[in-house]
Amino acid sequence: MNVPHIMTPGPTEVRENVRLARSIRCTNPDLDFKFYDFYKETCEKIGVLLNTKNQVRILSGEGILGLEAACASLTEKGDRVLVIDNGIFGEGFGDFIRIYNGEVVTFKGSRKRKIDIEELKSFLEVDSNFKYATVVHCDTPSGVLNDISSICRLLNQKGILTVVDSVAAMGGEEVRVDDWKIDILIGGSQKCISAPPGLTIVSISDDAFSSMKNRKSEIASFYCNLLVWEKYYEDKWFPYTPPISDITGLRKAIDNMIEDENILLRHSKIAEATRNAVREAGLELYINEGYSSTVTVIKVPEGINDSELREYMIENYNIMIAGSFGYLEGKVIRIGHMGENARMDNVSYVLFALQKSLEHFGFKCQCDMYSCFLREF
Ligand SMILES: *Cc1c(COP(=O)(O)O)cnc(C)c1O
């Protein structure tokens, strides 16, 4: 199978040392106590990246597992939960809360910009009786980045627990879990971390653990129960056999990130140069404000079919970018510049391929996008 170069907003390219780490011989991770130390150290390294002393766990399942596990573990029948929604993943949290019989109250923001803090403040002055609130850091289908620092501190002042989906931002945007009062933060292996899909990362505050322990009813799940992970190390017991090869790969990917001291600056520079090149070429960005450094979302020019364009890029340039879904299906294309992909050589070639492909379908760019992009370095 020919594998194109994947420049999508996840999964991302996986570095060779991560692929090799996944192929080493494995011990029995349930019975070999050294693996408990390896797992714990890996969680602690992730904690350093996230600026937290909170407990971190790596669960076997893609990012969606983390989202559902947070909702399953916190929600009891009739609990009021605030869903902060300015995108597809933002709205999607409501579905998980309903499955666990929570009462969803939505705060809806514009889908073209980040959540307005003053509007949220006024909303909370009228009603702040929520057990917890959910918010998405980077809502990937539109590429909007929310200011979780202000949002979570505000919610925390009102006594509301905070659940943040940072799957598409963790590793590419700053996250300060402790300072920003994030009770549960969720990440995934296949976005900026640049390991293959399969793992979700969660950080869990003491307040979140207390809330789970003080429930009147049992958590209605086992795989999605975060509480069963609380004392795995002391008890030398994992709820299920950890996917050891995935975790040795993740560990290497985390080490790569720790060594990469300017990782956040690299993301923001690449993202800014991409946006500038795209605008200068006469293309339009989808959102107006609140751009994530991990993905650029571009309107498909009139008369061009996004799947034909993407197919042409694969066939002729071996580059895969993404379309989008939900209300954005067919309307935008997305370039992922996350993790290993947030590099000058990758992105300049994507812009070259995109330009050639747009020109093939009759759209004339007003500049050479790759040289506009490279000029900024
Ligand atoms: C990728 C992603 C997830 C995980 O979902 P999949 O689409 O199944 O990979 C969750 N939240 C956000 C914001 C994501 O970008």
The ligand as a Tripos MOL2 file, in Angstrom:
@<TRIPOS>MOLECULE
LIG
   15    15     1     0     0
SMALL
NO_CHARGES

@<TRIPOS>ATOM
      1 C1         -9.1560   14.1620   17.0090 C.3       1 LIG1
      2 C2         -9.9820   14.7370   18.0550 C.ar      1 LIG1
      3 C3        -10.6380   13.9230   18.9880 C.ar      1 LIG1
      4 C4        -10.5960   12.4400   18.8700 C.3       1 LIG1
      5 O1        -11.5140   12.0790   17.9100 O.3       1 LIG1
      6 P1        -11.3040   11.3530   16.5190 P.3       1 LIG1
      7 O2        -11.9390   12.2670   15.5320 O.co2     1 LIG1
      8 O3        -11.9870   10.0880   16.6430 O.co2     1 LIG1
      9 O4         -9.8300   11.2120   16.2620 O.co2     1 LIG1
     10 C5        -11.3400   14.5490   19.9940 C.ar      1 LIG1
     11 N1        -11.4140   15.8880   20.0890 N.ar      1 LIG1
     12 C6        -10.8050   16.7050   19.2040 C.ar      1 LIG1
     13 C7        -10.9280   18.1800   19.3690 C.3       1 LIG1
     14 C8        -10.0640   16.1480   18.1610 C.ar      1 LIG1
     15 O5         -9.4600   16.9370   17.2890 O.3       1 LIG1
@<TRIPOS>BOND
     1     1     2 1
     2     2     3 ar
     3     2    14 ar
     4     3     4 1
     5     3    10 ar
     6     4     5 1
     7     5     6 1
     8     6     7 2
     9     6     8 1
    10     6     9 1
    11    10    11 ar
    12    11    12 ar
    13    12    13 1
    14    12    14 ar
    15    14    15 1
@<TRIPOS>SUBSTRUCTURE
     1 LIG1         1 GROUP 0 **** ****
